[in-house]
């Protein structure tokens, strides 16, 4: 099939856009990579048709949008833009009217996108709708935070309203708090960084379920692929490094119903955690963009970004059948981090590989596109060598 339109994709991350790039590139779709990160391994993929230098939306939202408009004016067609990051999708939704003459975008209005990206607003809305979620408190003063922390109980977590800003500043997803003194430290850091925050309980256990989906303009899901997190990095509040495809009706139904109630349109990845205390899946977050495990969905017969592409260009796309179950997705470089740390602590065991038996899809390595993985691997060893030298010094 000849594809009349190209795709615009940001190289802002690594595994996430790499999966999107490969999936669409293998269908012969020309892809322009926004070259926002000179260190990204994505820029070395053979599926990149051309690169376009562009400011990172984390650094300059207006510069990013101005560059996109400049790119759009230079094109003779209207490409599809697939968002890969939070700062990016916020910028696209906020400036959607200025961008629509040049790009087709599976991006909901700013009010809806901001509701999902702003975690504080998101949980306030989820609680208002009586959707099961972790016990959450929203202090307006430090005194209120101290009292609310006591009511929740330690340990607990402190989250920033905008997690992508928090991660950029503190290089972690949350502050894990074990005591009042740690809470004081966290509040001081967040206040100094002018970040709005809230408090949340830690649901016991480590049973996490996510799914990746595309919803059309009528909020109809055209494709859904669910997966269990087998392992994540960091181990407590991290990004999945091993996932296994699995369709779980109850959390999928709950999240789709919520997305339809807010008239959501576009890519979505809801995440749940199983609470053994009451036997319910609790909603943790919903990401309104492409995801790290995109190649798992494609391997399971649900090519989410291609569904978005087809819907934006042709429309009238019929929903796909349920995704295949039991397929493993493995982020090899993150797994290397995990096993080397286990070896260093004398905890490594070959029995850990027993859970990896079965059909697999790899996040980085690919016979038809080998260079990005070797770039990522070289960077991994360089970072470890630098870290060891710093420790010795």
N, C-alpha and C positions, 0 to 999 in steps of 0.2 A: 504494500500500500504506500503510495506517495503521500508524504506529509507536507501540506502547504505552508505551515508556519513553523518557525524555530522556537526554541525555549531559551529564556533568560534565567540564569542560575547564579546565585552568589557563592563564592568560595570562602565563605566566612568561617566555616568549620571544617572538619575533616571527613569522618566516616559518613555523616549525614548527607551532605551534598554529593559525596562520591557515589553513594548508592543511587541517588536520584539521577545523577549524570550517566552512570552505566546503564541503568534501566531504560532510559529514554534514548541514549546514544545507540544502544543495540537495536533499536527499532528504526535506525536511520534518521532520527530527528536531529537537525543541526542545533548545536548548543553554544551560546555565547556565555562565557564565564565572567562574572563581575570580579575583577582581580582585586579584592579588598584586603587580602592577607598574603603577603609575599612568602610566608612560611608554610602556607597550606599545601599539603600533598596533592590536593585535588587538581591544582593547576597543571600537573604533569600528566594527567590522564590523556590517553589518545582520543577520547571521545569529545574533547574540547575542540570545537570548530574554530573559535576565535576568543581571545581575551580582551576585555575592556577595562582599563584602569579606572578605579572608582573609589571614593572615600568609604571607609567602614562606617556603617550606620551607628555603631557604638560610639564613634568619635565625632561624627558630624552628620546629623540627620538631614539638614538642609543641603549640605554638600553632596550627600548620597542621592537625594531626590533631584537636585539640579543636574547631576551627572546622568541619571536615568532619563531625564527629559531630553538632554543633549543626545543620548544614544537613540532614543525613540525617534527624534526628528531626522536622524541620519538613515533610518531604515525604510525600506519600501514595502513593508508588510507589518502586521500587528502580532508580534510574538506572544507566547504564553509565558508568564512569569511565575515560577514556583518558589515560594518563600521557604527559607531553611532556618531562620533564627527569630527570636522574640523581638529584638530591637528592629530588625528588618520588617517583620510583619506589622509592627506598630506604625512604622514610618509609612509603609505602603497604604495602610488603612486610613491614616490621618491625611494623606495627600492623594487619596484615591481619585478625586475629581480631576486633578491636574495630570494624572498618569493614564487614565482610561482612554484618552485619544490615541495612545501609543502602545499600550499593553493590555492583554487579557489576563485577568488575575483572579484566582480562586480565593478571594479575600473578602470577608464580611465587613460591614461598616465599622468605623473606629469604635463606636460605643460598645459594640459586641466584642470586638477583638480585645479592647482594653479591659472589659469585664473578665475575660479569661486570663489575660497576661498579668493583670494586677491581682495578685493572690489574695490581698486583703479584701478587695471588692468581691472577688470570686467567692470566698468563704462566707462573707456576709450574705450574699445572694443565695448560696446553697443552703445555709441555715434557715433563711427566711422561707425557703421552699420545702423545708422539712426533709431534705435529702440526707441520708446517713453520711456522716463525715467525722473526722477526729474532733474531740472536744477542743474548742478554739475560743480565745478571749482577745479582745481588742482594746488594750489600754490606751488612754489619752494622756496619762501622766505617768511618771516613774513610780509614784506611790501606788497608783492603780495596778501597775505592772507587778509590783512586789506582792500585793494582795491576791491578784489573779493567779500568780505563779504558785502561791501557797494552796489555792483552791484546786488547781490542776494537779499539783504534786510533782516532785522531782523524781527522775529526770524528765525534762521537757525540751522542746525545741523553740527557738526564736527564728521566725522567718521574716524576710523583707517583703514589702509589697511587690517589688519588681525583682524577681530572682535573678534575671540576667545581669542587672546592675550589681546586685549583691555578689554574684559569682565573679564578676570582673574585678570587684574591689577586694574580696576576701578569699577567693579561690576555693570556695566550698559552697554547698547549696543552703545550709542552715547552720546556726550555732546550736550545738548540743550542750544543754545546761544541766549540771548536776547539783548545783548549790546556789544559795542567794548571792554569794560573792561572785560566782561566774555570771549570774544574771546581771549584776551591776556592771561588770566589765563589758558584757555584750551591749547593754543599753548605752553605755558611754561611747562605744565604738560606732554604733548606729546613729546616735545623735550627732556625733562629730562628722559623720559622713552624710548627714541630712537625709537619712533613709527612714521611711515609715515602716513600722514593724508590728507584728502580733505574736501571740503565744499559742502554742499548740501541744496537746498531749502526744505521747509516743504510743502508738498502738502496738501491743506486744506481738512477737513473732516476726516472720519475714516472708509472708506469703503475699506476693504482689502480682497483680494482673493488669495488663494494658491491652488496648486494641487501637489499630490504625484504620482510619476510615476517610472516605470522601463523601460529603453531602452536597447535593446540587442546590440550585437557587430555591427550590421548594422544600429544602431541608430533608430530602429523601436520601437515605444512605445508598450509594450505588455499589459500594464494596466495603467489606469489613474483614479485618484479619486480627484475631486476638492472640495473645501470647503471655505465658507465665515468665516472670523473671526467675531464672535459675541462680544467677549470680550477678552482683553489681559492684561497681567500684566508684567511690569508697563503699565498704561493706554495709554501712548503716544507712546513709542517705546518698545514693550515687546513681550513676547511669548504668543500665544493664549491659553486661559483657557476654552473658549467655542467656538466651531466651528460647523457649519452645512453644511452637504454635499450638493454640488451644482456644476453642470457642466456648465461652461461658455465658449463657443466656442472660442470667440475672443482672450482672453489672453492665453488659452491653445494652440491654433494654433500658436500664436506668439512665445511662449516659446519653443514649440517643434521644430518649424522651426529654431530657433536660435541654439538649442542643436544639431540638425542635421547638421547645417552649420559648427559647430566646431567639428563634428564627435564624439559627446559625447556618452559614454556608461556607464550604471550603474543606481544607484538610484538618483533621482532628485526631488527637491521641489522648483519650482519657486514661487515667491511672487510678487503680483501686488498691486498697490493702485489706486483706481478710482479718477481721477482728474475732479471735476465738472466744472472747467474753460473751458475745451475743450472736455469733454466727452470721454476721453481716459483712458484705463488702462495703468499705467506706471510701468515698470519693476523695482522692488526694489532689488531683489537678487535671486540667485539660489543656494540652498544647495545641495552638491553632496554626500549625505549620507542618512541614515534612519532619521525619523522625529518623533517629539513628538506625532503627531496625527495618528501614524501608525495603531492603533486599529480601528480608524474610517474608514480608507480605507478597512481594512479587513471586518468590519461589513457591508460595502457597496458592498461586493463581489469582491473587488480588493485586494488580499493579495500580496502586492508588494514584500516583502522579499521572499515569497514562489515562486513567479514568477522568481526572480533572482536565487533561489536555483535550480528550475527545469531547467532553461535555462543553468546554468553552468554545470549541471550533464548530462542532456539528450539532450538539444537543441531542435530545431524545435517546439517551443512552439507557439501556435496560440494566437493572441491578444484577450483580454477579451472584453466583452460587456461593455458599459458605466456603471459607478458606480451608485448605487441607490442614489436618492436625498432625502433630508429632514431629514436625521438622524443626531442627535446631539451627539457631543463628549464633555465630561466635565472632566476637571482636578479638582477633588474635593478639594484637599489640597490648590491649588492656589485660588480656589473660596472661600475657608474658609478665606484666607488672605483678599480677597476683601470685603466680607460681614462684617468681624470683623472691618475692617477699616471704613466701612460705618456706622456701629453702633457707633463707637467711635466718629464720626463727626456728629451724629444725622441725617444721611441721609438715613438710611435703610428703605426700603419699601417692603412689601410682593408682591407688583405688579411686582417687578423685576423677580419673578419666573414664570410670565406668559409666558415669552419667552422660557421657558424650557419644555413646553408641547410637547409631541410627543415621537417617538422612540429615545432611548438614549443608548450610550455606555460610560461606565465610565473608566477613565484612570487608577485609582488606585485600587479601590475595586473589588474583584473577589471571588466568592464563592469557586471556585476550586483552588484558590491561595491567601488566605487571609493575610498571614503574612507580605508581603512587605508593604501593605497599612497601617497596624497598626504600623509598624516600622516608616514609613514616617509621620504618624499622631503624634506619640510620639515625633519625632524629631521636628515637627512643634511647639508643645506646649512647649517643652524645650527651643527652640530658642526664643519664645515669652516671656517666663518667665525670661530668661536671659536678654533680652532687657529691660523689665520693671524694673528689679533690677538695671541695669546700669543707667537707666533714673533717678531713685530715688536717686542713689548715686551721 
